[in-house]
Amino acid sequence: ISKRSPSFNEQFYSCLYNIKALNDEKYKSWDATIDYSFNFFGNEKISVTYYDIISKDKIVWIPSRQALQVPKNYGHVRHKGIEVEYSGKYFDNALGLTLLYNNNSAKSKSLMYSGDNSYNKQLVYTPEHKINCKLDFTYKNWNWLLYGMFTSERYYTNDNSPQNRLDSYFTIDAALTYRFEFYNIKNNLTVAVNNMLNENYFIIQSYPMPLRTITFTYILEI
């Protein structure tokens, strides 16, 4: 059993559109995990976790007539699902791979009023399926990182109306880093490409995410 107090940001925006202050979030939860380690290709591990979380007064940012998003307490919500993770290290830890799948059923379990269309519907902005993949390779002073993420469709209204749906999306980020020392001073040069596929997607309705971007970073450790 645990609880979380509203953040300053949540309290500030809720007070602008609602005199009543937000209540603390309260949680009851349990989970079970099975781990299995083996050495088929390298040092590998598979982990499977089942979780069940019941929350009361969960704070959710919901679209409203007064503003694009307003934080509100959301009765009872039940999160349950399965998380499966595979991780491996190969070639004396030079190559690493992590795959993570999460199935998350997050549904309202409170009938707020007669005819409440949000009852037993997926929580707003909460995907039911997520897949993360990370591949990293290190050779001498070079390090290469590739990160992919798939997120299934989400809804931005409580009734899960198909007209108010955000499409699924898949993004890939990559980074190449070169580390070297100059007069015993450590230096890191990195070039990164975010959203390599130039995916046009939304995390929150009306807030499009950046398209393909390239960044250069130099870090000097003294």
Accessible surface in RSA format (square Angstrom, percent):
REM  Atomic radii and reference values for relative SASA: ProtOr
REM  Chains: A
REM  Algorithm: Lee & Richards
REM  Probe-radius: 1.40
REM  Slices: 20
REM RES _ NUM      All-atoms   Total-Side   Main-Chain    Non-polar    All polar
REM                ABS   REL    ABS   REL    ABS   REL    ABS   REL    ABS   REL
RES ILE A   1   175.68 100.0 110.20  82.1  65.47 157.8 111.52  80.3  64.16 174.1
RES SER A   2    69.04  58.3  57.70  77.0  11.34  26.1  48.67 103.6  20.38  28.5
RES LYS A   3   140.10  68.3 112.29  68.9  27.81  66.2  65.10  58.6  75.00  79.9
RES ARG A   4    93.64  39.3  89.78  45.8   3.86   9.2  63.63  87.0  30.01  18.2
RES SER A   5    67.97  57.4  56.15  74.9  11.82  27.2  31.99  68.1  35.98  50.4
RES PRO A   6    20.27  14.8   4.59   4.2  15.68  57.0   4.59   3.8  15.68  97.5
RES SER A   7    47.34  40.0  37.47  50.0   9.87  22.7  42.82  91.2   4.52   6.3
RES PHE A   8   169.72  84.9 156.86  97.2  12.86  33.5 161.75  98.1   7.97  22.8
RES ASN A   9    78.75  54.3  76.62  74.0   2.13   5.1  25.46  61.3  53.29  51.5
RES GLU A  10    18.69  10.7  18.69  14.1   0.00   0.0   2.83   5.5  15.86  12.9
RES GLN A  11    53.13  29.7  53.07  38.8   0.06   0.1  26.44  56.3  26.69  20.2
RES PHE A  12    99.37  49.7  91.31  56.6   8.06  21.0  98.56  59.8   0.81   2.3
RES TYR A  13    84.64  39.5  84.64  48.2   0.00   0.0  38.56  29.0  46.08  56.8
RES SER A  14     1.51   1.3   1.38   1.8   0.12   0.3   1.51   3.2   0.00   0.0
RES CYS A  15    74.23  56.1  55.10  61.5  19.12  44.9  24.41  61.8  49.82  53.7
RES LEU A  16   100.67  56.1  69.01  49.4  31.65  79.6  72.14  50.7  28.52  76.8
RES TYR A  17    84.64  39.5  54.26  30.9  30.38  79.1  32.76  24.6  51.88  64.0
RES ASN A  18    74.49  51.4  67.22  65.0   7.27  17.5  17.17  41.3  57.32  55.4
RES ILE A  19   176.49 100.4 154.80 115.3  21.69  52.3 158.78 114.3  17.71  48.1
RES LYS A  20   139.77  68.2 128.70  79.0  11.07  26.4  86.29  77.7  53.48  57.0
RES ALA A  21    56.25  51.7  47.15  72.8   9.11  20.7  47.15  66.4   9.11  24.1
RES LEU A  22    18.91  10.5   8.53   6.1  10.38  26.1   8.97   6.3   9.94  26.8
RES ASN A  23    57.19  39.4  53.58  51.8   3.61   8.7  11.30  27.2  45.89  44.4
RES ASP A  24    40.67  28.5  36.50  36.3   4.16   9.8   4.21   9.9  36.45  36.4
RES GLU A  25     3.28   1.9   3.28   2.5   0.00   0.0   0.00   0.0   3.28   2.7
RES LYS A  26    89.54  43.7  88.12  54.1   1.42   3.4  71.25  64.1  18.29  19.5
RES TYR A  27    44.22  20.6  42.34  24.1   1.89   4.9  34.05  25.6  10.17  12.5
RES LYS A  28   128.38  62.6 126.01  77.3   2.37   5.6  68.96  62.1  59.41  63.3
RES SER A  29    71.70  60.6  39.58  52.8  32.12  74.0   9.00  19.2  62.70  87.8
RES TRP A  30   141.55  56.8 133.97  64.8   7.57  17.8 127.46  68.0  14.08  22.8
RES ASP A  31    92.65  64.9  68.62  68.3  24.03  56.8   6.57  15.5  86.08  85.8
RES ALA A  32    54.30  49.9  45.12  69.6   9.18  20.9  51.54  72.6   2.76   7.3
RES THR A  33    70.21  49.9  36.20  36.7  34.01  81.0  26.28  35.3  43.93  66.4
RES ILE A  34   131.14  74.6 126.78  94.4   4.36  10.5 130.01  93.6   1.13   3.1
RES ASP A  35    80.61  56.5  51.90  51.7  28.71  67.9  18.37  43.2  62.24  62.1
RES TYR A  36   139.21  65.0 136.36  77.6   2.85   7.4  98.74  74.2  40.48  49.9
RES SER A  37    79.57  67.2  58.32  77.8  21.25  48.9  37.77  80.4  41.80  58.6
RES PHE A  38    48.07  24.0  39.31  24.4   8.76  22.8  46.03  27.9   2.04   5.8
RES ASN A  39   118.63  81.8  85.90  83.0  32.73  78.8  29.31  70.5  89.32  86.3
RES PHE A  40   154.20  77.1 123.44  76.5  30.76  80.0 127.93  77.6  26.27  75.2
RES PHE A  41   151.57  75.8 120.14  74.4  31.43  81.8 126.26  76.6  25.30  72.4
RES GLY A  42    18.97  23.4   0.00   N/A  18.97  23.4  18.59  51.0   0.38   0.8
RES ASN A  43    94.26  65.0  86.68  83.8   7.58  18.2  24.79  59.7  69.47  67.1
RES GLU A  44     9.12   5.2   3.00   2.3   6.12  14.6   1.23   2.4   7.89   6.4
RES LYS A  45    87.10  42.5  86.41  53.0   0.68   1.6  36.57  32.9  50.53  53.8
RES ILE A  46    61.88  35.2  61.16  45.6   0.72   1.7  61.16  44.0   0.72   1.9
RES SER A  47    19.67  16.6  18.81  25.1   0.86   2.0   8.37  17.8  11.30  15.8
RES VAL A  48    59.33  39.0  57.35  51.9   1.98   4.8  57.35  49.8   1.98   5.4
RES THR A  49    26.03  18.5  26.01  26.4   0.02   0.0  16.20  21.8   9.82  14.8
RES TYR A  50    78.34  36.6  77.22  43.9   1.12   2.9  58.76  44.2  19.58  24.1
RES TYR A  51    32.80  15.3  32.80  18.7   0.00   0.0  30.28  22.8   2.52   3.1
RES ASP A  52     9.84   6.9   8.34   8.3   1.50   3.6   2.32   5.5   7.51   7.5
RES ILE A  53    51.85  29.5  51.85  38.6   0.00   0.0  51.85  37.3   0.00   0.0
RES ILE A  54    77.21  43.9  75.05  55.9   2.16   5.2  75.05  54.0   2.16   5.9
RES SER A  55     0.16   0.1   0.00   0.0   0.16   0.4   0.16   0.3   0.00   0.0
RES LYS A  56    97.41  47.5  96.94  59.5   0.47   1.1  40.86  36.8  56.55  60.2
RES ASP A  57    22.33  15.6  22.33  22.2   0.00   0.0   0.00   0.0  22.33  22.3
RES LYS A  58    38.53  18.8  38.53  23.6   0.00   0.0   8.86   8.0  29.67  31.6
RES ILE A  59    13.02   7.4   0.00   0.0  13.02  31.4   0.00   0.0  13.02  35.3
RES VAL A  60    10.92   7.2   8.05   7.3   2.86   6.9  10.92   9.5   0.00   0.0
RES TRP A  61    70.89  28.4  67.83  32.8   3.06   7.2  55.92  29.8  14.97  24.3
RES ILE A  62    17.56  10.0  17.56  13.1   0.00   0.0  17.56  12.6   0.00   0.0
RES PRO A  63    40.87  29.8  26.69  24.3  14.18  51.6  27.01  22.3  13.87  86.2
RES SER A  64    33.48  28.3   5.92   7.9  27.56  63.5  18.38  39.1  15.10  21.2
RES ARG A  65   247.21 103.8 206.69 105.4  40.52  96.5  84.72 115.8 162.49  98.5
RES GLN A  66   119.15  66.6  88.02  64.3  31.13  74.1  37.83  80.5  81.32  61.7
RES ALA A  67    25.69  23.6  12.55  19.4  13.14  29.9  25.33  35.7   0.36   0.9
RES LEU A  68    98.33  54.8  89.22  63.8   9.11  22.9  92.14  64.7   6.19  16.7
RES GLN A  69    23.15  12.9  15.76  11.5   7.38  17.6  13.53  28.8   9.62   7.3
RES VAL A  70     3.65   2.4   3.60   3.3   0.05   0.1   3.65   3.2   0.00   0.0
RES PRO A  71     2.15   1.6   0.00   0.0   2.15   7.8   0.00   0.0   2.15  13.4
RES LYS A  72    89.38  43.6  87.80  53.9   1.58   3.8  45.76  41.2  43.62  46.5
RES ASN A  73    38.09  26.3  18.48  17.9  19.61  47.2  13.25  31.9  24.84  24.0
RES TYR A  74    19.67   9.2  17.80  10.1   1.87   4.9  16.95  12.7   2.71   3.3
RES GLY A  75    13.30  16.4   0.00   N/A  13.30  16.4  11.45  31.4   1.86   4.2
RES HIS A  76    74.21  40.6  74.21  51.6   0.00   0.0  48.84  50.3  25.37  29.5
RES VAL A  77     0.37   0.2   0.00   0.0   0.37   0.9   0.37   0.3   0.00   0.0
RES ARG A  78    81.61  34.3  79.94  40.8   1.67   4.0   7.64  10.4  73.97  44.8
RES HIS A  79    24.11  13.2  24.11  16.8   0.00   0.0  17.20  17.7   6.91   8.0
RES LYS A  80    82.35  40.2  81.80  50.2   0.55   1.3  34.35  30.9  48.00  51.1
RES GLY A  81     5.79   7.1   0.00   N/A   5.79   7.1   5.79  15.9   0.00   0.0
RES ILE A  82    76.52  43.5  76.52  57.0   0.00   0.0  76.52  55.1   0.00   0.0
RES GLU A  83    61.84  35.5  60.62  45.9   1.21   2.9   3.58   6.9  58.26  47.6
RES VAL A  84    53.86  35.4  51.76  46.9   2.09   5.0  51.76  45.0   2.09   5.7
RES GLU A  85    63.82  36.6  63.17  47.8   0.65   1.5   7.79  15.1  56.03  45.7
RES TYR A  86    42.41  19.8  41.64  23.7   0.77   2.0  35.77  26.9   6.65   8.2
RES SER A  87    36.92  31.2  35.98  48.0   0.94   2.2  19.41  41.3  17.51  24.5
RES GLY A  88     4.10   5.1   0.00   N/A   4.10   5.1   1.40   3.8   2.70   6.0
RES LYS A  89    89.91  43.9  87.60  53.7   2.31   5.5  59.41  53.5  30.50  32.5
RES TYR A  90    23.96  11.2  21.97  12.5   1.98   5.2  20.66  15.5   3.30   4.1
RES PHE A  91   156.86  78.5 131.93  81.7  24.92  64.9 143.68  87.1  13.18  37.7
RES ASP A  92   148.87 104.3 113.20 112.7  35.67  84.4  39.17  92.2 109.70 109.4
RES ASN A  93    91.97  63.4  76.90  74.3  15.07  36.3  19.16  46.1  72.81  70.4
RES ALA A  94    26.46  24.3  21.67  33.4   4.78  10.9  26.06  36.7   0.40   1.1
RES LEU A  95    42.35  23.6  42.35  30.3   0.00   0.0  42.35  29.7   0.00   0.0
RES GLY A  96     1.27   1.6   0.00   N/A   1.27   1.6   1.26   3.4   0.02   0.0
RES LEU A  97    44.26  24.6  41.73  29.9   2.52   6.3  42.01  29.5   2.25   6.1
RES THR A  98    37.25  26.5  36.71  37.2   0.54   1.3  20.56  27.6  16.68  25.2
RES LEU A  99    73.13  40.7  71.90  51.4   1.23   3.1  72.21  50.7   0.92   2.5
RES LEU A 100    44.76  24.9  43.08  30.8   1.68   4.2  43.83  30.8   0.93   2.5
RES TYR A 101    73.82  34.5  72.86  41.5   0.96   2.5  60.99  45.8  12.84  15.8
RES ASN A 102    30.00  20.7  29.38  28.4   0.61   1.5  11.19  26.9  18.81  18.2
RES ASN A 103    38.35  26.4  38.35  37.1   0.00   0.0   6.80  16.4  31.55  30.5
RES ASN A 104    24.36  16.8  24.36  23.5   0.00   0.0   2.41   5.8  21.94  21.2
RES SER A 105    23.21  19.6  22.94  30.6   0.27   0.6  16.18  34.5   7.03   9.8
RES ALA A 106     0.00   0.0   0.00   0.0   0.00   0.0   0.00   0.0   0.00   0.0
RES LYS A 107    69.45  33.9  69.45  42.6   0.00   0.0  20.11  18.1  49.34  52.6
RES SER A 108     1.59   1.3   1.59   2.1   0.00   0.0   0.00   0.0   1.59   2.2
RES LYS A 109    89.80  43.8  68.72  42.2  21.09  50.2  39.31  35.4  50.49  53.8
RES SER A 110    19.14  16.2  13.97  18.6   5.17  11.9  15.94  33.9   3.19   4.5
RES LEU A 111   112.08  62.4  82.29  58.9  29.79  74.9  82.29  57.8  29.79  80.2
RES MET A 112   108.22  56.0  74.68  49.4  33.54  79.9  72.79  61.9  35.43  46.9
RES TYR A 113   140.29  65.5 128.11  72.9  12.18  31.7 104.34  78.4  35.95  44.3
RES SER A 114   111.29  94.0  82.07 109.5  29.22  67.3  49.56 105.5  61.73  86.5
RES GLY A 115    60.17  74.2   0.00   N/A  60.17  74.2  42.35 116.2  17.81  39.9
RES ASP A 116    13.31   9.3   3.25   3.2  10.06  23.8   0.00   0.0  13.31  13.3
RES ASN A 117    97.72  67.4  91.43  88.4   6.29  15.1  16.22  39.0  81.50  78.8
RES SER A 118     7.36   6.2   6.31   8.4   1.05   2.4   2.18   4.6   5.18   7.3
RES TYR A 119   102.19  47.7  94.71  53.9   7.48  19.5  52.24  39.3  49.95  61.6
RES ASN A 120    65.86  45.4  58.83  56.9   7.03  16.9   8.49  20.4  57.37  55.5
RES LYS A 121    73.69  35.9  72.26  44.3   1.43   3.4  49.98  45.0  23.70  25.2
RES GLN A 122    19.12  10.7  17.00  12.4   2.11   5.0  15.07  32.1   4.04   3.1
RES LEU A 123     5.95   3.3   4.66   3.3   1.29   3.2   4.85   3.4   1.10   3.0
RES VAL A 124     5.47   3.6   0.21   0.2   5.26  12.7   0.21   0.2   5.26  14.3
RES TYR A 125    40.35  18.8  24.76  14.1  15.59  40.6  24.76  18.6  15.59  19.2
RES THR A 126    22.27  15.8  19.94  20.2   2.33   5.6  10.50  14.1  11.77  17.8
RES PRO A 127    19.74  14.4  17.56  16.0   2.18   7.9  17.56  14.5   2.18  13.6
RES GLU A 128    81.45  46.8  80.40  60.8   1.05   2.5  11.29  21.8  70.16  57.3
RES HIS A 129    66.61  36.4  66.35  46.1   0.27   0.7  45.56  47.0  21.05  24.5
RES LYS A 130    72.05  35.1  71.36  43.8   0.69   1.6  24.22  21.8  47.82  50.9
RES ILE A 131    75.30  42.8  74.58  55.6   0.72   1.7  74.58  53.7   0.72   2.0
RES ASN A 132    29.36  20.2  28.88  27.9   0.48   1.2   8.41  20.2  20.96  20.3
RES CYS A 133    42.89  32.4  42.10  47.0   0.79   1.9  15.44  39.1  27.45  29.6
RES LYS A 134    86.17  42.0  85.51  52.5   0.65   1.6  28.20  25.4  57.97  61.7
RES LEU A 135    47.97  26.7  47.95  34.3   0.02   0.1  47.95  33.7   0.02   0.1
RES ASP A 136    25.16  17.6  25.16  25.0   0.00   0.0   8.99  21.2  16.17  16.1
RES PHE A 137    83.50  41.8  82.93  51.4   0.57   1.5  82.93  50.3   0.57   1.6
RES THR A 138    55.79  39.7  50.80  51.5   4.99  11.9  39.22  52.7  16.57  25.0
RES TYR A 139   124.79  58.3 122.25  69.6   2.55   6.6  94.00  70.6  30.80  38.0
RES LYS A 140   166.51  81.2 125.04  76.7  41.47  98.7  89.50  80.6  77.01  82.0
RES ASN A 141    69.75  48.1  66.38  64.2   3.37   8.1   4.86  11.7  64.89  62.7
RES TRP A 142   116.73  46.8 116.08  56.2   0.65   1.5  94.56  50.4  22.17  36.0
RES ASN A 143    29.76  20.5  29.22  28.2   0.54   1.3   0.80   1.9  28.97  28.0
RES TRP A 144    91.35  36.7  91.03  44.1   0.33   0.8  74.07  39.5  17.28  28.0
RES LEU A 145    60.35  33.6  60.35  43.2   0.00   0.0  60.35  42.4   0.00   0.0
RES LEU A 146    51.89  28.9  50.74  36.3   1.15   2.9  50.74  35.6   1.15   3.1
RES TYR A 147    74.78  34.9  74.36  42.3   0.42   1.1  53.88  40.5  20.90  25.8
RES GLY A 148     8.92  11.0   0.00   N/A   8.92  11.0   6.38  17.5   2.55   5.7
RES MET A 149    38.35  19.9  38.00  25.2   0.34   0.8  27.48  23.4  10.87  14.4
RES PHE A 150    65.93  33.0  65.66  40.7   0.27   0.7  65.66  39.8   0.27   0.8
RES THR A 151     4.09   2.9   4.09   4.1   0.00   0.0   3.69   5.0   0.41   0.6
RES SER A 152    12.60  10.6  12.60  16.8   0.00   0.0  12.13  25.8   0.47   0.7
RES GLU A 153    70.80  40.6  64.90  49.1   5.90  14.0  20.48  39.6  50.32  41.1
RES ARG A 154     7.11   3.0   6.37   3.2   0.74   1.8   4.68   6.4   2.43   1.5
RES TYR A 155    42.12  19.7  41.59  23.7   0.52   1.4  14.62  11.0  27.50  33.9
RES TYR A 156    34.35  16.0  34.35  19.5   0.00   0.0  15.61  11.7  18.75  23.1
RES THR A 157    35.04  24.9  33.39  33.8   1.65   3.9  35.04  47.1   0.00   0.0
RES ASN A 158    44.16  30.5  40.02  38.7   4.14  10.0   8.84  21.3  35.32  34.1
RES ASP A 159    53.50  37.5  45.75  45.5   7.76  18.3  12.46  29.3  41.04  40.9
RES ASN A 160    23.57  16.3  14.29  13.8   9.28  22.3   7.66  18.4  15.91  15.4
RES SER A 161    22.27  18.8  18.35  24.5   3.93   9.0  13.73  29.2   8.54  12.0
RES PRO A 162    94.54  68.9  82.38  75.1  12.16  44.2  82.87  68.4  11.67  72.5
RES GLN A 163   149.15  83.4 119.05  87.0  30.10  71.7  65.55 139.5  83.60  63.4
RES ASN A 164    39.19  27.0  39.19  37.9   0.00   0.0   0.00   0.0  39.19  37.9
RES ARG A 165   106.67  44.8  86.58  44.1  20.09  47.8   2.89   3.9 103.79  62.9
RES LEU A 166    10.07   5.6   8.41   6.0   1.66   4.2  10.07   7.1   0.00   0.0
RES ASP A 167    99.40  69.6  87.77  87.4  11.63  27.5  30.60  72.0  68.80  68.6
RES SER A 168    53.06  44.8  38.09  50.8  14.98  34.5   5.93  12.6  47.13  66.0
RES TYR A 169    13.97   6.5  10.27   5.8   3.70   9.6   4.66   3.5   9.30  11.5
RES PHE A 170    85.96  43.0  85.04  52.7   0.92   2.4  85.04  51.6   0.92   2.6
RES THR A 171     9.81   7.0   9.41   9.5   0.40   1.0   2.87   3.9   6.94  10.5
RES ILE A 172    34.84  19.8  34.51  25.7   0.33   0.8  34.84  25.1   0.00   0.0
RES ASP A 173    44.64  31.3  44.14  43.9   0.50   1.2  11.41  26.9  33.23  33.1
RES ALA A 174    14.21  13.1  10.58  16.3   3.63   8.3  12.67  17.8   1.53   4.1
RES ALA A 175    22.01  20.2  19.12  29.5   2.89   6.6  20.69  29.1   1.32   3.5
RES LEU A 176    67.58  37.6  65.27  46.7   2.32   5.8  65.27  45.8   2.32   6.2
RES THR A 177    16.53  11.8  16.52  16.7   0.01   0.0   4.35   5.8  12.18  18.4
RES TYR A 178    66.51  31.1  65.89  37.5   0.63   1.6  33.30  25.0  33.21  40.9
RES ARG A 179   117.59  49.4 116.64  59.5   0.95   2.3  46.15  63.1  71.44  43.3
RES PHE A 180    62.51  31.3  53.99  33.4   8.52  22.2  60.96  37.0   1.55   4.4
RES GLU A 181   110.27  63.3  80.66  61.0  29.61  70.5  31.06  60.1  79.21  64.7
RES PHE A 182   127.77  63.9 125.86  78.0   1.91   5.0 127.68  77.4   0.09   0.3
RES TYR A 183   180.01  84.0 149.90  85.3  30.10  78.3 111.24  83.6  68.77  84.8
RES ASN A 184   142.52  98.3 113.45 109.6  29.07  70.0  25.81  62.1 116.71 112.8
RES ILE A 185    60.92  34.7  59.33  44.2   1.59   3.8  60.92  43.9   0.00   0.0
RES LYS A 186   112.38  54.8 112.38  69.0   0.00   0.0  55.89  50.3  56.50  60.2
RES ASN A 187     7.14   4.9   6.18   6.0   0.96   2.3   0.00   0.0   7.14   6.9
RES ASN A 188    16.85  11.6  16.48  15.9   0.37   0.9   5.73  13.8  11.12  10.7
RES LEU A 189    81.83  45.6  80.39  57.5   1.44   3.6  80.39  56.5   1.44   3.9
RES THR A 190    32.52  23.1  26.82  27.2   5.71  13.6  18.76  25.2  13.76  20.8
RES VAL A 191    50.34  33.1  47.43  42.9   2.91   7.0  47.43  41.2   2.91   7.9
RES ALA A 192    17.44  16.0  17.36  26.8   0.08   0.2  17.44  24.6   0.00   0.0
RES VAL A 193    32.58  21.4  32.58  29.5   0.00   0.0  32.58  28.3   0.00   0.0
RES ASN A 194    60.26  41.6  60.26  58.2   0.00   0.0  17.01  40.9  43.26  41.8
RES ASN A 195     6.65   4.6   5.76   5.6   0.89   2.2   6.04  14.5   0.61   0.6
RES MET A 196    65.94  34.1  62.15  41.1   3.79   9.0  31.67  26.9  34.27  45.4
RES LEU A 197    91.59  51.0  68.27  48.8  23.32  58.6  71.72  50.4  19.87  53.5
RES ASN A 198    61.75  42.6  49.09  47.4  12.66  30.5   5.79  13.9  55.96  54.1
RES GLU A 199    51.61  29.6  48.25  36.5   3.36   8.0   5.08   9.8  46.53  38.0
RES ASN A 200   113.98  78.6  87.48  84.5  26.50  63.8  23.00  55.4  90.98  87.9
RES TYR A 201    28.36  13.2  24.40  13.9   3.96  10.3   6.73   5.1  21.63  26.7
RES PHE A 202    67.23  33.6  63.87  39.6   3.36   8.7  63.87  38.7   3.36   9.6
RES ILE A 203    74.35  42.3  73.87  55.0   0.48   1.2  73.87  53.2   0.48   1.3
RES ILE A 204    63.80  36.3  63.32  47.2   0.48   1.2  63.32  45.6   0.48   1.3
RES GLN A 205    54.89  30.7  54.65  39.9   0.24   0.6  10.94  23.3  43.96  33.3
RES SER A 206    55.75  47.1  29.23  39.0  26.53  61.1  21.43  45.6  34.32  48.1
RES TYR A 207   115.79  54.1 113.98  64.9   1.81   4.7  82.52  62.0  33.28  41.0
RES PRO A 208    86.53  63.1  66.53  60.7  19.99  72.7  66.53  54.9  19.99 124.3
RES MET A 209    59.37  30.7  53.08  35.1   6.29  15.0  38.77  33.0  20.60  27.3
RES PRO A 210    86.00  62.7  72.33  65.9  13.67  49.7  83.81  69.2   2.19  13.6
RES LEU A 211    87.50  48.7  80.89  57.9   6.61  16.6  80.95  56.9   6.55  17.6
RES ARG A 212   118.97  50.0  96.10  49.0  22.87  54.5  24.98  34.1  93.99  57.0
RES THR A 213    55.16  39.2  50.14  50.8   5.02  12.0  48.24  64.8   6.92  10.5
RES ILE A 214   101.21  57.6  73.28  54.6  27.93  67.3  73.28  52.8  27.93  75.8
RES THR A 215    60.16  42.8  55.90  56.7   4.26  10.1  52.82  70.9   7.34  11.1
RES PHE A 216   162.91  81.5 131.79  81.6  31.11  81.0 132.00  80.0  30.91  88.5
RES THR A 217    62.99  44.8  55.87  56.6   7.11  17.0  39.18  52.6  23.81  36.0
RES TYR A 218   119.04  55.6  91.55  52.1  27.49  71.5  75.83  57.0  43.22  53.3
RES ILE A 219    89.02  50.7  86.24  64.2   2.78   6.7  89.02  64.1   0.00   0.0
RES LEU A 220    83.54  46.5  57.76  41.3  25.78  64.8  57.76  40.6  25.78  69.4
RES GLU A 221    83.50  47.9  73.38  55.5  10.12  24.1  31.73  61.4  51.77  42.3
RES ILE A 222   183.77 104.6 113.77  84.8  70.00 168.7 138.59  99.8  45.18 122.6
END  Absolute sums over single chains surface
CHAIN  1 A    14304.4      12393.7       1910.7       8599.6       5704.9
END  Absolute sums over all chains
TOTAL         14304.4      12393.7       1910.7       8599.6       5704.9
